[in-house]
Amino acid sequence: MSAVPSASLPRVVSRNGHLIPPEEATLSVLGETLYGAYGVYESIQLWNGTLFHLADHLQRLAHSAAQIDLALPGTLPAHEAWIRAVIAAEGVERALIRLVVLGPDGKNGALAFAWLTPPRIPTPEMVVRGVGAITYLGERALPTAKTLNTLVNTLARRRAQAAGEHEGLLVDREGCVREGATSNFYVVRDGGLFLPPADTILEGVTLQIVVQLAGALGIPVERRPLPLAERDTWDEAFLTSTSRHVLPLVRLDGHPIGPGTPGPITRELQRRFEDYFESVVGAPYMERVSARTASHEKRSRA
């Protein structure tokens, strides 16, 4: 592939397999698609020319579509072919792929749009020192489906940005933290890893990998509600997503989580995930955190 600057993306968009200019990738305000947020989407990582866990993302797309009775405009192999055609047309090896399927609008049938955007890589400081978040009272509709109904996510993210923090965490009506606006959320306590129940959140592809890595390390994993009132008992916390991979969360609503530095279990899962990612795509992704760094942080907490 040629060395096309990723900042120039997107230059083409796929609409049901037909490559069109970005300015033609439009949605009419008429019909019910826009007002009903009737659609599903996925974000997929392209790195070193490799699509990371593409099959899992497409399976989740189909699962989300089925939950809202949305018939995809093609088979999953067809969607894969459309994505690969866009990549070939753009000629890049690193990007974040957006795949959005819109429901019928009364004039058109379902439409699948795929395009490439520049990758969103965490900075070395974020990886090494961790990030902060704020809490936001709100729950997504149909939490296990990745739909276009993301108003509460948008509001949480905007609130976080206004506060100068990285992410907004959604807190449900029972006072439990469910997930980030664009991430999954984890707590470490007494050597165990805790995640919200599967039927209350949108499980990311990265989440599935992290849970497997934790199991391989012998780290106990438990799914249960995570009351915000218990945050003083949290030893560590972290976020995961397609672009973030494993990112330490060290601060919430201005207060430190644990000692306010990334913890040893977070660090180990960071390293293991990056090892796995590199084994799949054949190239490193983001700043590495060494065992020496984790050892120093552990001594600092002692």
Residue pairs with C-beta under 8 A, 6 or more apart in sequence:
1 49
1 91
1 92
1 93
2 91
4 90
4 91
4 92
6 92
6 94
6 95
6 116
6 118
6 119
7 118
9 90
9 92
9 95
9 115
9 116
9 117
9 118
10 22
10 90
10 115
10 116
10 117
11 22
11 89
11 90
12 19
12 20
12 21
12 22
12 86
12 89
12 90
12 115
13 19
13 20
13 21
13 22
13 24
13 25
13 86
13 113
13 114
13 115
14 20
14 82
14 83
14 85
14 86
14 112
14 113
14 114
14 115
15 24
15 25
15 111
15 112
15 113
16 73
16 74
16 82
16 111
16 112
17 74
17 78
17 81
17 82
17 85
19 85
19 86
19 89
22 115
25 113
25 115
27 33
27 34
27 102
27 105
28 34
28 105
28 107
30 105
30 106
30 107
31 104
31 105
31 106
31 107
32 38
32 103
32 105
32 106
33 39
33 102
33 103
33 104
33 105
34 105
36 103
37 147
37 148
37 149
37 150
37 151
38 68
38 70
38 102
38 103
38 148
39 70
39 100
39 101
39 102
39 103
39 147
39 148
40 61
40 64
40 65
40 68
40 70
40 100
40 101
40 145
40 146
40 147
40 148
41 61
41 98
41 99
41 100
41 101
41 146
41 147
41 148
42 57
42 58
42 60
42 61
42 98
42 99
42 146
43 57
43 96
43 97
43 98
43 99
43 242
43 243
44 51
44 52
44 53
44 54
44 57
44 83
44 96
44 97
44 99
44 242
45 51
45 52
45 96
45 97
45 119
45 242
45 243
46 52
46 87
46 92
46 93
46 94
46 95
46 96
46 97
46 116
46 119
47 93
47 94
47 119
47 277
47 281
47 283
47 285
48 93
48 94
48 281
48 282
48 283
49 93
50 280
50 281
50 282
51 83
51 84
51 87
51 97
52 242
52 277
52 280
52 281
53 205
53 209
53 280
54 80
54 83
56 205
56 208
57 99
57 205
58 76
58 79
58 80
59 76
60 146
60 205
61 72
61 76
61 79
61 99
61 101
61 146
62 72
62 76
63 144
63 145
64 145
64 146
64 147
65 71
65 72
65 101
67 142
67 144
67 145
68 103
68 142
68 145
68 147
70 101
70 103
70 110
71 110
72 79
72 101
72 110
72 112
73 101
73 109
73 110
73 111
73 112
74 82
74 112
79 99
79 112
79 114
82 112
82 114
83 97
83 99
83 114
86 97
86 114
86 115
86 116
87 95
87 97
87 116
90 116
92 116
94 119
95 116
95 117
95 118
95 119
96 116
96 117
96 118
96 119
96 120
96 242
96 243
97 114
97 115
97 116
97 117
98 113
98 114
98 115
98 116
98 117
99 112
99 113
99 114
100 112
100 113
100 114
100 148
101 110
101 111
101 112
101 113
102 110
102 111
102 112
102 113
102 148
103 110
104 110
119 243
120 243
121 243
121 285
121 286
122 243
122 244
122 245
122 247
122 286
122 287
123 287
124 286
124 287
126 166
126 247
127 247
127 248
127 270
127 286
127 287
127 289
128 262
128 287
128 289
128 293
129 248
129 250
129 261
129 262
130 247
130 248
130 249
130 250
130 251
130 261
130 262
131 165
131 166
131 167
131 239
131 247
131 248
131 249
131 250
131 251
132 165
132 166
132 167
132 249
132 250
132 251
132 252
132 254
133 160
133 165
133 166
133 167
133 168
133 169
133 180
133 239
133 249
133 251
133 252
133 253
134 156
134 159
134 160
134 163
134 165
134 167
134 168
134 169
134 252
134 253
135 168
135 169
135 171
135 177
135 228
135 252
135 253
136 152
136 155
136 156
136 159
136 160
136 168
136 169
136 170
136 171
136 181
137 171
137 173
138 152
138 155
138 156
138 170
138 171
139 152
139 170
139 172
139 173
139 178
140 149
140 150
140 152
140 153
140 170
140 202
141 147
141 149
142 149
143 178
143 179
143 199
143 200
143 201
143 202
144 198
144 199
144 201
144 202
144 203
145 202
146 202
152 170
153 168
153 170
153 181
153 182
154 181
155 168
156 168
156 169
156 170
156 180
156 181
157 167
157 168
157 181
157 182
158 168
159 168
160 166
160 167
160 168
160 181
165 251
167 180
167 181
167 182
167 183
167 239
167 249
168 180
168 181
169 177
169 178
169 179
169 180
169 181
169 185
169 252
170 177
170 178
170 179
170 180
170 181
171 177
171 178
171 228
172 178
172 200
174 225
174 227
175 227
175 228
175 229
176 196
176 225
176 226
176 227
176 228
177 185
177 196
177 226
177 227
177 228
178 185
178 196
178 200
178 201
178 226
179 185
179 196
179 201
179 202
180 239
180 241
182 241
183 204
183 239
183 240
183 241
183 244
183 247
184 195
184 201
184 202
184 203
184 204
184 206
184 207
184 239
184 240
184 241
185 195
185 196
185 226
185 237
185 239
185 249
186 193
186 194
186 195
186 210
186 237
186 238
186 239
186 240
187 193
187 194
187 195
187 226
187 234
187 236
187 237
188 194
188 234
188 235
188 236
188 237
188 238
188 263
188 265
188 266
189 233
189 234
189 235
190 235
191 219
191 220
191 265
192 219
192 220
192 221
192 222
193 211
193 214
193 219
193 220
193 221
193 222
193 265
194 221
194 222
194 223
194 224
194 226
195 201
195 207
195 211
195 221
195 222
195 223
195 226
196 223
196 224
196 225
196 226
197 223
197 224
197 225
198 223
200 225
204 240
204 241
204 242
205 242
206 240
206 241
206 242
206 244
206 245
206 246
206 273
207 240
209 273
209 276
210 240
210 246
210 269
210 273
211 221
213 269
213 272
213 273
213 276
214 221
214 269
215 221
216 272
217 268
217 269
217 272
219 265
231 252
231 255
231 257
234 257
234 258
235 258
235 263
236 248
236 257
236 258
236 262
236 263
236 264
236 265
236 266
237 248
237 249
237 250
237 252
237 257
237 258
237 266
238 246
238 247
238 248
238 249
238 262
238 266
238 269
238 270
239 246
239 247
239 249
240 246
240 247
245 270
245 273
245 274
245 277
245 285
245 286
246 266
246 269
246 270
246 273
246 274
248 261
248 262
248 263
248 266
248 267
248 270
249 257
250 256
250 257
250 258
250 260
250 261
250 262
251 257
251 260
258 301
259 300
259 301
261 297
261 300
261 301
262 270
262 289
262 294
262 297
263 297
263 301
264 294
264 297
264 298
267 289
267 293
267 294
267 297
268 294
270 289
271 288
271 289
271 291
274 284
274 285
274 286
274 288
277 285
278 284
278 285
